[in-house]
């Protein structure tokens, strides 16, 4: 009896300790790695990490995976005046994390701040078309447009710039010259932040919506791909998440490890190389078409991505709205490429390794983002393929900011690029081509059709006729394809590697979001 009593006592003590441990020390935090700092999280500008802005700031409407919209900070909305007036009924139970009230007045103040910096947002046609933002009453916001604009709800749903920051964080009612603090209405608030080292996000205790189960999200800056993977294996981080945060071989290696889970999204965007038609070596369409024919998308898909990213036959995947127009892909064909180069006057000369024209050898440079794990590998593959047909391709990696600055300035022969994915494709990606916001504008300046391309994009954005809109987009996509401005490579997919106990890992409609508020243990 005495022995049995002691045994029962020990079992009870162990059970109590177990319960105490589970209830008191249940894990409710995530540590994950990012390749760079969060930077400036002003929601009305473009310098910050979008996943971080998504944690802090909210929109009037949600964009859903099926292309529909659902209420967010707006309970409902109506569209009147032939598509030129949007009226939103706002929630009445929302405050910013500093206690300021979210209502039609603070919403108007935010959108007025964006419009006051209109020149920075020229890629958004919507900003040009808004004529008035009006607080009809405390919880009714009305927006008037000069013309109908079918992507309006899409563009207010995306991460920036039409989200809301506390009026107390603004500087004299504006945000174009910075903000005092990063205060939104979202499920998380920014806590401790040490530049280029870490940032901590804490659950917003006064959040109006469903409270996230993960109470603390810590981001560590780990720039190097292999260092991130080592940190995950050692248990220093719980999660790696993002398109270019892990290479395909490492992803497969972790997929075979019992301690970890691997997840992959559906295709989210097009991975491509952009050719600058203003450069003398690339201003002949025959040269650009020749280059299209010496790149095997299948080799890149299978050899670099282990088949996880499908070969991209066209600039936009056919599942993107308005993009299923029957374009004929450029097939891998080195002999045809050589014929096109001969036709363009770039010929083989006895005793010379590289093709020449007017006594000068063919030589161009491909620039890549050194923070993107796969781009260097693809660049090296392309360098070899160029060599096979007598073309010299230099490759040059740069840190992302320098690389982006180079794109915008048009200071490149060839550069890696991506489409923006849903919900930005095709309208926002194409609209960005009309102005020198990204590399596309200058890269297309060598085309005789450039002004017509821009005009068709503008017309498509305000067209209320679905058939007309389709034909306008057809012209743009067909012309860019036939002129061989872009080399589509693969259709990108988002990836995640996490410890097994972390549940609820999802991929949002936008590739730039990380839904921490859905995660739990």
N, C-alpha and C positions, 0 to 999 in steps of 0.2 A: 504493500500500500504506500509506504513511504517513497519507494522508487518511482511508482506511477505518479504520485503527487508532484514530485520534482520534475518529471518529464512533462506533465501537463503545464506546470508553472513556466518551464523554459519555452514551451511552444507558445503560450500566451504572451510572454515577454517579447519573443521574436516577432509575433504577429503585430503587437502594438508598436514595436520599433519600425517595422515595415510600413505600417499605416502612417506613422509619424513622418517617416522619411518621404513617402509618396506625397503626402498632403503639404508638407512644409518645404520640400525641395524639388517639387515637380519643375521640370525645365520649361521655361516660358520665354526663352530668348534665342536669338539666332545670331551667329557670327558668320559673315560671308565676305568674300574677297571681291574687290573691284580693281581695275587696272590703273585707276587714277582717282584724284580727289573729287569730292562732290562739287567744288567750285561755287559759282554764284547761283543761288537758288531763287533769284527774282523770277516769278512766274511769267513776267511780261517780256523777258529777254531770253537769250539762247545760249548763255554761257554755262549753265549748270547741267548736272546729270538728270536726265528725264525721269528715271525711276525714282529719284529722290524727290523731285517736284511732284510726282504722282502721289507720294506718301503724304505730302503736306497740303496740297491744294486740290480743289474740286471744281467741277464744271456744272452747268445747268442741266446737261443731259448726258446719259451714258450712251456710248456707241457699242452695240452688241455684235457678237461674232457673226450673226446671220444678216448683218447689215441694217437691222432695225435700231430704233432708239427707245430708251426707257428713262423715266424721271430720275433726277439726282437732286440737285439743289432746287430745281424747278419741279413742282408737283404735276404741272400740265402746261401745254402751250397750244396756241392756235396760229394758223397761217392765213392771212387775209390780204386784200388789196392786190390780187393777182400774183401772189408770191412775194410781195415787196414789204409786208409788215408781219413781224413775229411778235406775239404777245405771250409772255411767260408769267404764270402764277407761281410765286416762290414759296418754299417752305417757311413756316413761322417759328420753327423750333431750333434754328441754327445760330450758333455763335462762333466767332473766330476763337482760336485757342487762347487769346489774351482777354477774352470776355466781351469784345466788341460785337455788336449785333450785325448779323448778315441780313440785309433786306434790300429792297429795290434801290435805295439811295447809295448803299455801299457798293452794290453791283454796278450801278451807273458810274460811280466814281472810278471803279476799276477799268471799265471799258473806255471811259473818257481818257484815262491815263494811257491806254494802249493807242487810242486814236491820236493822241498828242504826239506820239512817236511814229506816226504813220510811215515815214520814210524807211524805218527799220523793218517794217512788216510788209513790204511791197510784194513779197512772194504770195501773200494771202490776198487774193482778189477781193474777198469779202471786206477787208479793211478799206479798200478803195470805194466800195459800194455803199457802206454805211453812211447815211446822211444825218441820223439822229438816234441817240439813246435816251429814253425818257422814263422817269419814274412816275408812272400813272398814279399810283398810290404807294403806301408803304411796302406792299408785297406784290406789286404788278410792275413788271419791266417790259417796255416796248422798244423794239428796234425797227427802224425804218431804213429801207434800202432804195437806191435810185433805180435799180433794175432787179428782176427776179434772179435768184442765185441758188441753183439746186444743191451745191455742197454746203450750204450755210450751217446746218445742224452738225455736219461732220466736223467742220472747222472750229465750231465752238466746243465740241466734245474732246478734241485732241489736247495733248498735255500743255501746249503753250501756243499763243500768248493769252488766250481768253479765259484764264482762271482767276481766282479771287484771293487777294491778299488783304490783310486787315488795314483799314484806313490809317490806323495808328502807326503802321510800318512805312507808310508813304512819306516822301519828302515834299512838303508843300503841295500835297494832293497829286503828286506825280511819281512815276517809277522809272522814267527813261534814264535818269542819272543815278540810279541805285535806290536801295531801300534801307531802312534802319535795321530791320530784322525780318526773318522768314516765318511769318505768321499766317497760317491758313485755317481752313475749316476741317481739314482732313483727319484721318484716324491716327496719325502720328504727329509728334512735334520734334523738332531738332533739339537735341541736348548738347553734350560735350562734342567739340569738333577741334581736332588738331590737324592743320593743313598738311596734306600729303602723307598723313599717317592713319587717321581713323575719323569716323563720325558715328555718333550714337543717336538713334531715334527712339523715343519713348512713346508708348501708347498715350493718346490724348485722353485725359481723364474726363473731359467734358464733351467727348464726341457725341454728336446727335444721333449717329447711326449705330449699327451693330458693332460692339467693341471687339477689336481683334484679340485672339487668344495669345498671340505672340506679343509680349509686353515690351520687349527691348530688341531692337535690331542694331547690331554693331557692324559697321563696314570697315574692313581693313584695306588699306591701299597696298596691293601686291602687284607690281607692274609686270613681273616676269611670269610667263605661262607655267614653266616648270616649278617655280617657287610656289605658285598657287596650289598646284597639285600636291606638292610635298606637304604644304600646310594642311590640306584636307586629309591626307593619309596620317599625319601625326595627330589629328584631332584638334588642331589650332583653329580651324574654321569648320562650319557645318554644311556650307553650301557654296557651289560655284554655279553661276547662272548667266547666260548670255550667248549670243551667236558666235562671237569670236574669242570667248574666254577659255576655250579648251580645244585642242586639235583633235582630229578624228581618231587617231591611233590611241591617244590617252583616254578618250571617251570609251572606246571599245575595251581597253584594259580595265577601267573601273567597272564596266558593265559585268565583268566576270568575277568581281570581288564581292564576297558575301556581306561585308560591312556597309556597302554603298548601294544606292539606287541611281539609275540613269534615266533621264526623260528627254524626249525630243518632240518638238512642236511640228505641226504641219508646215509646209513651205510658207515663208513670210515675206520674202522680197527677192529681187533679182540681184545677183552678184555680177558685176560687169567691169569692163575696161572702156574708158572714154578716150576717143581719138580726137586730137585737136586739128580740125580741118583748115586752120589758118597756117599751120606749119608747112614749109615748102616740101618736105618729104611726104606729107600726108594730105596735101590739097587735091590730089588726083583720086577720084573715086575708085579707080582700078587698083591703086595701091592699098586703099582701105579694104576693098573686097578681097584682095590677095591675102591680107593679114587675117581676115575672117576665116579664110579657107585653110590656114596653116595651124589653127588652134583646134585641137580635138577636145570638145567639151566632155566627151565620154571618158577620155584619159584623165581629165581633171576630176570628174565625178567619182570615178572608181579608184584612181591612183592616189588622190589626195584626200578625198572625203569618204573613201571606202563605201561608196554608193549611197551614203546618207543624204547627199544633196544631188538631186536629179539634174542632168544636163539642161541648160537653158537654151532653147532654140530661138527665142525672141526676147526683145527688151522687156516686155510684160508677159507674165504667164497667162495662158488662155482663160484661167478662172478669174482674172481681174476684170471688173466691169469694162465693157467696150473694147476689150483686147483680143477677143476670139474672132479674128478677121482673116484667117487662112493664109498667113504669111509663109513663104517658102524658106525654111532654115538654110543657113550657109553650112554645107557639109564639109567635113575634113577632106581636103583634096590638094595635096602638095603640087601635083602636076599642073592643075588649073591655076594655082597660085603663081607658079613660075611663068605661065603664059600671060597672066594679067600684069605681072611685073615687067615682062618684056614689052608688052603693049604700052605701058606707062613710061618706057624709056630707061628703066633701071635694068641694065643688062650685065651679063657676066663678061669680064675682061680677062684675057689670058694673063696669068701671073698674079692676079689680084684675088684675094679671098672674098671680098665683099662686092656686091653689085655696085655699078657706078652709073652716074648720069652727069653729063657735062663735065666729066673728069673728077667728080666728087663721089666718094663712097657713101653708101646709105648707112646712116647712123642716127638713132633716136634713143630717148631715155624713157623708161617706164618708172613712175614714182609709186611707192606703196607706203601704207601706214605701218610703221614698225611695231605698233601695239596690237595689230591684228595677226593672230597666229598663222593663218593660212596664206596671207598675201605674198610673203617672201617666197614660199614654196611654189606658188603659182607663177610668180615672176621668173623664178629660175627655170621652170618648165618652159615658159614662153621664150626665154632667152635661147634655150636649146633649139626650139622649133624655128625661130628666126634664123639661127645659124645654118640650119639644114638647107634653106633656100637662098643663102648668101646675103642675109640682112644682119646688121649689127644692132643688138638691143642692149643698152646699158640698163641696169636696174639700181634704184636708189631708194633706200628707206629713210623715213623721217618720223619724228614724234608727231602725234596727231595734230596739234595746233598748227605747226609749221606746214604740215601736209594739207590741212584745210585752207590755210592762207594761200598756199600755192594754187590750189584748185580755184578759189575765188578770183585770184588775179589772172588766171588763165596761163600761168607760167609753167607749161608742161607740154610735152609731145603726147604722151599717153599717161593716164592715171587711173587707178582703181576707183570704182564708184559703186553705189548701190541705189536701187529704188527705195522708196520709203516704206513700202509695205502697206497693208491695210491699217487704218482707213484712209491713208494718204494717196494711195494709187487708184486711178491714174491722175486725178485732177490736181492735187497739190504738187506732185512730182513734176508734172508737165508744166504747171503754172510757174514753177521755179525756174524753168528754162528761159522765160521771157526777159529776165533781168539778171544783171551780174551778181547774183546772190551765191551761186555755186559755179562749178566749172562748165556746166552745160552751155551757158549763154555764149561765152567766148569760143568754146570748142565748135559751136555751130556757125560761127560768123563766116566761115569759108563757103557756106552753102548758098547758092543762088536763091533757094526757096526759104531762107531764114525768115524774112518778113511775113511770108504766107503761113509758115508754121506758127509763128506767134499770133497772127490774126485768127487762125483757126482755133487755137487754144482759147483765146479770149472769147470768141463767139460760143464755143462749146460750154463755157462756164456759165453763161447767162441764157443759154437756149432753154426754152420750155418745151421744145418739140423733141421727143426721144429719138425719132428717126434722124432728124437733122444733127442732133448731138452725136449720134453714132457715126455719121458720115464725116463730121468734122474731126473726131478722134481718129477715124480710119485714115484720113489724109495724113495726119501728124505721124502716127505710128508707122504707116506704110512708107512715108518719105524718109524718116529716120532709118528705117530698116534698109531700104534700097540704097540710100546714100552711105550705109555702113559707118555710121558715126559711133555706134556702141558695139562692143563685142560682148554679147551675153555669155556668161560662163556656167553658172549653176543657180538654182533657186535655193536661197539660204533657209536654214532652219535654226530655231532657237534651241539651246541645249541646257540641261541642268544636271549636275552631279551633287548628291546630298547624302548625308548619313541616313541609314535605314529608318530611324525612328521619326524623322520629319515627314509629316503628312500634309496633304492639301496643296501640294506644289502644282500650280497651274500656269498655263501660258495665256496671256491676255490677248484680245484682238490686236492691240498695238504691240509690236515687237520691243518697244522701249519701256514697257511697264514690267515691274516685278510685283506680283500680288501678294505681298507679305501678309496682308490682312486676312487672306484665305488660309494661311498656313497654321499648323498646330502639331502637337506631339501626341 
